[in-house]
Amino acid sequence: MAKAPQPGTVKTRLTPPLTSVEAAALYTAFVRDVALMAAGIPDSNACLFAPPGDDLTHLAALLPPGVTARSQTVTGLGDAMQAAVRELLAEGATVVAVVGADLPTLPAANIEQAFAMLQRGEADVVLGPSDDGGYYLLALRADQPNLFSDITWGTPEVLQQTLARADATGLRVRQLPGWHDVDDQTGLARLVAELSRDPALPAPATRVALQRLRHQGAALPPASLPWHTIESAVVHATPWRTLHADRLRLPDGAEIEYSYFTSADAVWVVPVTPSGEIVLIRQYRHPLRDWTLELPAGGADGKPLAEVAAAELREEVGGVARELRFIGTFFGAVAHAALCRNVFLALDVVLGEPEREPTELMTPLLVPAALAFDMARHGEINDGESALALLLCEQAILAELAAR
């Protein structure tokens, strides 16, 4: 069960410390992680149910292959859960488990255990208790409308009231190990601590979202780090790169020297022309003593990222876009450098005269979108950061082209 991640409508108890935009970005990652987890459960189908009127297109774009999205016709948590269970059972499901969208670290094993209990006939209802007095999971093998009536949703009495309704109906109940959602500052602090402490917890989208928010200065709880910095020094600095040398203490107590580069954030722009072509550039790169095929890109130097994206597009290919859309962030290097890359999709780009610097030797190339994606996958766009930026935009580009 999920809502469209619109600022001001989701995770409002996380604001503050987060802004409404930051809370929506984090909730978006929660939805993605729950969908990824559900998609990996064998012999099952996963479906997202959204309230009436929510942006189903936005939600569907978050889902991995095999997970579908549906819009409901009822409102209210109890009625929505009951309708979802009834709908799936009517379509032939033998057991149904309902979970929320704010459980980014929930193990798939909990859902698999619920399915097994029901399929073996050990229970009629399986509940996963949460530490706020409610439940994070409800699993059934038949429609049980009584479980959803006369429940004071959103209170610490939800689990006990549901157990009482099951008892009154004569249903056998089994309970799973407890788990926790992320609703407030306490839950957020616990999530940050868990992901910092336990690398085995998956939650890939949430890990990236927290990383991105922290990098952007969001007021997140502090994360514990396995390496302790004893001292740090700047060895050399240029306008583009800074070389650091740190002395670190490892978890086993050993001390090491570690050097690495940092640089200002950068933007990568994926330009799409009105006719559906990707604008690439063939550029000479001195460290390679050769030419590479890449996308327009450049350092932010503390300026607003969208402003930098528009400037790089104009300077390198003379381009002006109808729309600049932020797609996401990745790190171009992580072992001996910290290079943060922000990806923008530039739609309906009209090309003009570029404004290049004297050191920029480049030639624009227009490639049909489908061919450009194929070239990225085959290494022919041989700047890895450009290839990844292009593929991160693939779904949005194909949706845009299909709508024309």
For each residue, the residues with C-beta under 8 A, 3 or more apart:
1: 48 49 77 80 81 84 98 99 100 101
2: 31 34 48 49 50 59 100 101
3: 6 9 10 50 51 54 101
4: 9 10 50 54 55 56 58 59
5: 10 24 25 27 28 31 58
6: 3 9 10 24 55
7: 10 19 20 21 23 24
8: 12 20 24
9: 3 4 6 12 24
10: 3 4 5 6 7 23 24 27
11: 14 15 18 23 24 26 27 102 182 183
12: 8 9 15 20 23
13: 183 184 185
14: 11 17 18 23 26 182 183 184 185 188
15: 11 12 18 19 20 22 23
16: 19 219
17: 14 185 188 218 219 220
18: 11 14 15 22 23 26 188 213 218 219 220
19: 7 15 16 22 23 218
20: 7 8 12 15 23 24
21: 7 24 25
22: 15 18 19 25 26 213 218
23: 7 10 11 12 14 15 18 19 20 26 27
24: 5 6 7 8 9 10 11 20 21 27 28
25: 5 21 22 28 29 209 212 213
26: 11 14 18 22 23 29 30 206 209 210 213
27: 5 10 11 23 24 30 31 101 102
28: 5 24 25 31 32 62 205 209
29: 25 26 32 33 104 203 205 206 208 209 210
30: 26 27 33 34 101 102 103 104 182 205 206
31: 2 5 27 28 34 35 48 59 62 101
32: 28 29 35 36 62 63 205
33: 29 30 36 37 104 105 202 203 204 205 206
34: 2 30 31 37 38 99 100 101 103 104 106
35: 31 32 38 39 46 48 62 63 64 67
36: 32 33 39 40 64 202 204 205
37: 33 34 40 41 106 107 108 202
38: 34 35 41 44 46 67 99 108 111
39: 35 36 46 64 65 66 67
40: 36 37 108
41: 37 38 44 46 108 111 112 115
42: 112
43:
44: 38 41 115
45: 66 68 93
46: 35 38 39 41 66 67 68
47: 67 68 69 70 84 88
48: 1 2 31 35 59 60 63 67 68 69 70 101
49: 1 2 70 71 72 80 84
50: 2 3 4 54 56 59 69 70 71 72
51: 3 54 71 72 75 80
52: 71 72 73 74 75
53: 71
54: 3 4 50 51 59 71
55: 4 6 58 59
56: 4 50 59 60 69 70 71
57: 60 61
58: 4 5 55 61 62
59: 2 4 31 48 50 54 55 56 62 63 69
60: 48 56 57 63 68 69
61: 57 58 395 396 399
62: 28 31 32 35 58 59
63: 32 35 48 59 60 67 68 69
64: 35 36 39 67
65: 39
66: 39 45 46
67: 35 38 39 46 47 48 63 64
68: 45 46 47 48 60 63
69: 47 48 50 56 59 60 63
70: 47 48 49 50 56 87
71: 49 50 51 52 53 54 56
72: 49 50 51 52 75 80 83 84
73: 52 83
74: 52 79 80 83
75: 51 52 72 79 80
76: 79 80 153
77: 1 80 81 153 154
78: 81 82 148 149 151 153
79: 74 75 76 82 83 148
80: 1 49 51 72 74 75 76 77 83 84
81: 1 77 78 84 85 98 138 148
82: 78 79 85 86 143 145 147 148
83: 72 73 74 79 80 86 87
84: 1 47 49 72 80 81 87 88 96 98
85: 81 82 88 89 96 98 138 140 143 144
86: 82 83 89 90 143
87: 70 83 84 90 91
88: 47 84 85 91 93 96
89: 85 86 92 93 96 140 142 143
90: 86 87
91: 87 88
92: 89
93: 45 88 89 96
94: 119 141
95: 114 115 118 119 139 140 141
96: 84 85 88 89 93 139 140 141
97: 111 114 115 126 137 138 139
98: 1 81 84 85 137 138 139
99: 1 34 38 103 106 111 128 136 137
100: 1 2 34 103 136 181
101: 1 2 3 27 30 31 34 48
102: 11 27 30 181 182 183
103: 30 34 99 100 106 136 179 181 182
104: 29 30 33 34 182 191 203 205 206
105: 33 191 194 195 201 202 203 206
106: 34 37 99 103 110 111 136 179
107: 37 110
108: 37 38 40 41 111 112
109: 112 113
110: 106 107 113 114 128 137 176 177 179
111: 38 41 97 99 106 108 114 115 137 139
112: 41 42 108 109 115 116
113: 109 110 116 117 126 176
114: 95 97 110 111 117 118 126 128 137 139 176
115: 41 44 95 97 111 112 118 119 139
116: 112 113 119 120
117: 113 114 120 122 123 126 139 174
118: 95 114 115 121 122 123 124 126 139 140 141
119: 94 95 115 116 141
120: 116 117
121: 118
122: 117 118 172 174
123: 117 118 126 172 173 174
124: 118 140 141 142 144 166 171 172 173
125: 138 139 140 144 147 166 171 172 173 174
126: 97 113 114 117 118 123 137 138 139 140 173 174 175 176
127: 135 137 138 139 159 162 163 173 174 175 176
128: 99 110 114 135 136 137 138 175 176 177 178 179
129: 134 135 136 159 175 176 178
130: 133 134 135 136 159 178 179 180 181
131: 178 180
132: 156 180 181 183
133: 130 155 156 157 158 159 160
134: 129 130 154 155 156 158 159
135: 127 128 129 130 138 158 159 162
136: 99 100 103 106 128 129 130 179 180 181
137: 97 98 99 110 111 114 126 127 128 176 179
138: 81 85 97 98 125 126 127 128 135 147 162
139: 95 96 97 98 111 114 115 117 118 125 126 127
140: 85 89 95 96 118 124 125 126 143 144 147
141: 94 95 96 118 119 124
142: 89 124
143: 82 85 86 89 140
144: 85 124 125 140 147 148 166 169 171
145: 82 148 149
146: 149 165 166 168 169
147: 82 125 138 140 144 151 162 165 166 169 171
148: 78 79 81 82 144 145 151
149: 78 145 146 165
150: 161 165
151: 78 147 148 158 161 162 165
152: 155 157 158 161
153: 76 77 78 158
154: 77 134 158
155: 133 134 152 158
156: 132 133 134
157: 133 152 160 161
158: 133 134 135 151 152 153 154 155 161 162
159: 127 129 130 133 134 135 162 163
160: 133 157 163 164
161: 150 151 152 157 158 164 165
162: 127 135 138 147 151 158 159 165 166
163: 127 159 160 166 167 173
164: 160 161 167 168
165: 146 147 149 150 151 161 162 168 169
166: 124 125 144 146 147 162 163 169 171 173
167: 163 164 170 171 173
168: 146 164 165
169: 144 146 147 165 166
170: 167
171: 124 125 144 147 166 167
172: 122 123 124 125
173: 123 124 125 126 127 163 166 167
174: 117 122 123 125 126 127
175: 126 127 128 129
176: 110 113 114 126 127 128 129 137 179
177: 110 128
178: 128 129 130 131
179: 103 106 110 128 130 136 137 176
180: 130 131 132 136 187 190
181: 100 102 103 130 132 136 187
182: 11 14 30 102 103 104 187 188 190 191
183: 11 13 14 102 132 187
184: 13 14 187 188
185: 13 14 17 188 189 221
186: 189 190
187: 180 181 182 183 184 190 191
188: 14 17 18 182 184 185 191 192 220 221
189: 185 186 192 193 221
190: 180 182 186 187 193 194
191: 104 105 182 187 188 194 195 206 210
192: 188 189 195 196 210 220 221 222 223
193: 189 190 196 197 221 223 224
194: 105 190 191 197 198 201
195: 105 191 192 198 201 203 206 207 210 223
196: 192 193 223 224 225
197: 193 194 224
198: 194 195 201
199:
200:
201: 105 194 195 198
202: 33 36 37 105
203: 29 33 104 105 195 206 207
204: 33 36 207 208
205: 28 29 30 32 33 36 104 208 209
206: 26 29 30 33 104 105 191 195 203 209 210
207: 195 203 204 210 211
208: 29 204 205 211 212 329
209: 25 26 28 29 205 206 212 213
210: 26 29 191 192 195 206 207 213 214 220 223
211: 207 208 214 215
212: 25 208 209 215 216 329
213: 18 22 25 26 209 210 216 218 220
214: 210 211 217 218 220 223
215: 211 212 265 329 340
216: 212 213
217: 214
218: 17 18 19 22 213 214
219: 16 17 18
220: 17 18 188 192 210 213 214 223
221: 185 188 189 192 193
222: 192
223: 192 193 195 196 210 214 220
224: 193 196 197
225: 196 228
226: 250 251
227: 248 249 250 251
228: 225 248 249
229: 232 246 247 248
230: 246 247 248 249 255
231: 246 247
232: 229 244 245 246 247
233: 244 245 246
234: 237 242 243 244
235: 243 244 245 259
236: 242 243
237: 234 241 242 243
238: 241 242
239:
240: 263 264 299
241: 237 238 261 262 263
242: 234 236 237 238 261 262 263
243: 234 235 236 237 259 260 261
244: 232 233 234 235 259 260 261 262
245: 232 233 235 257 258 259
246: 229 230 231 232 233 257 258 259 260
247: 229 230 231 232 255 256 257 258
248: 227 228 229 230 255 256 257 258
249: 227 228 230 253 254 255
250: 226 227 253 254 255 256
251: 226 227
252:
253: 249 250
254: 249 250
255: 230 247 248 249 250
256: 247 248 250
257: 245 246 247 248
258: 245 246 247 248
259: 235 243 244 245 246 336
260: 243 244 246 335 336 337 338
261: 241 242 243 244 333 336 337 338 339
262: 241 242 244 337 338
263: 240 241 242 266 299 337 338 339
264: 240 299 300 301 302
265: 215 299 300 305 340 341 342
266: 263 297 298 299 300 332 339 340 341 342
267: 297 298 300 305 308 309 312 341 342 343 344
268: 295 296 297 341 342 343 344 385 386 389
269: 295 296 297 309 312 313 324 344 346
270: 278 295 327 343 344 345 346 389 390 393 397
271: 278 279 295 296 313 317 319 321 346 349
272: 276 277 278 279 345 346 347 348 349 369 397 400
273: 276 277 278 279 348 349 350 351 366
274: 348 349 350
275:
276: 272 273 368 369 401 404
277: 272 273 366 367 368 369
278: 270 271 272 273 366 367 368 369 372 390 397
279: 271 272 273 295 296 317 319 349 351 364 365 366
280: 293 294 295 364 365 366 367 372 381 386
281: 293 294 295 296 316 317 362 363 364 365
282: 291 292 293 362 363 365
283: 291 292 294 360 361 362
284: 290 291 361 362
285: 288 290 291 292
286: 289
287:
288: 285 292
289: 286
290: 284 285
291: 282 283 284 285
292: 282 283 285 288 382 383
293: 280 281 282 365 375 380 381 382 383 386
294: 280 281 283 297 381 383 385 386
295: 268 269 270 271 279 280 281 383 386 389 390
296: 268 269 271 279 281 312 313 316 317 319
297: 266 267 268 269 294 312 341 385 386 389
298: 266 267 308 311 312 315 316
299: 240 263 264 265 266 308
300: 264 265 266 267 303 305 308 342
301: 264 308
302: 264
303: 300 307 308
304: 307 308
305: 265 267 300 308 309 326 342 344
306: 309 310 324 326 344
307: 303 304 310 311
308: 267 298 299 300 301 303 304 305 311 312
309: 267 269 305 306 312 313 324 342 344 346
310: 306 307 313 314 321 324
311: 298 307 308 314 315
312: 267 269 296 297 298 308 309 315 316
313: 269 271 296 309 310 316 317 319 320 321 346 349
314: 310 311 317 318 319 320 352 354 355
315: 298 311 312 354 355 356 357
316: 281 296 298 312 313 319 354 356 360 362 364
317: 271 279 281 296 313 314 349 351 354 364
318: 314 351 352 353 354 355
319: 271 279 296 313 314 316 346 349 350 351 352
320: 313 314 349 350 352
321: 271 310 313 324 346 347 348 349
322: 347 348 349
323: 346 347 348
324: 269 306 309 310 321 344 345 346 347
325: 344 345 346 347 396
326: 305 306 342 343 344
327: 270 343 344 345 389 392 393 396
328: 342 343 392
329: 208 212 215 340 341 342 343
330: 341 343 385 388 389 392
331: 334 338 339 340 341
332: 266 337 339 340 341 384 385
333: 261 336 337 338 339
334: 331 337 338
335: 260
336: 259 260 261 333
337: 260 261 262 263 332 333 334
338: 260 261 262 263 331 333 334
339: 261 263 266 331 332 333
340: 215 265 266 329 331 332
341: 265 266 267 268 297 329 330 331 332 385 389
342: 265 266 267 268 300 305 309 326 328 329
343: 267 268 270 326 327 328 329 330 389 392 393
344: 267 268 269 270 305 306 309 324 325 326 327
345: 270 272 324 325 327 393 396 397
346: 269 270 271 272 309 313 319 321 323 324 325 349
347: 272 321 322 323 324 325 400
348: 272 273 274 321 322 323
349: 271 272 273 274 279 313 317 319 320 321 322 346
350: 273 274 319 320
351: 273 279 317 318 319 364
352: 314 318 319 320
353: 318
354: 314 315 316 317 318 364
355: 314 315 318
356: 315 316 360 362
357: 315 360
358:
359:
360: 283 316 356 357
361: 283 284
362: 281 282 283 284 316 356
363: 281 282
364: 279 280 281 316 317 351 354
365: 279 280 281 282 293
366: 273 277 278 279 280
367: 277 278 280 371 372 375
368: 276 277 278 371 372
369: 272 276 277 278 372 373 397 398 401
370: 373 374
371: 367 368 374 375
372: 278 280 367 368 369 375 376 381 390
373: 369 370 376 377 390 391 394
374: 370 371 377 378
375: 293 367 371 372 378 380 381
376: 372 373 380 381 386 387 388 390 391
377: 373 374 387 391
378: 374 375
379: 382 387
380: 293 375 376
381: 280 293 294 372 375 376 386 387 390
382: 292 293 379 387
383: 292 293 294 295 386 387
384: 332 387 388
385: 268 294 297 330 332 341 388 389
386: 268 280 293 294 295 297 376 381 383 389 390
387: 376 377 379 381 382 383 384 390 391
388: 330 376 384 385 391 392
389: 268 270 295 297 327 330 341 343 385 386 392 393
390: 270 278 295 372 373 376 381 386 387 393 394
391: 373 376 377 387 388 394
392: 327 328 330 343 388 389
393: 270 327 343 345 389 390 396 397
394: 373 390 391 397 398
395: 61 398 399
396: 61 325 327 345 393 399 400
397: 270 272 278 345 369 393 394 400 401
398: 369 394 395 401 402
399: 61 395 396 402 403
400: 272 347 396 397 403 404
401: 276 369 397 398 404
402: 398 399
403: 399 400
404: 276 400 401
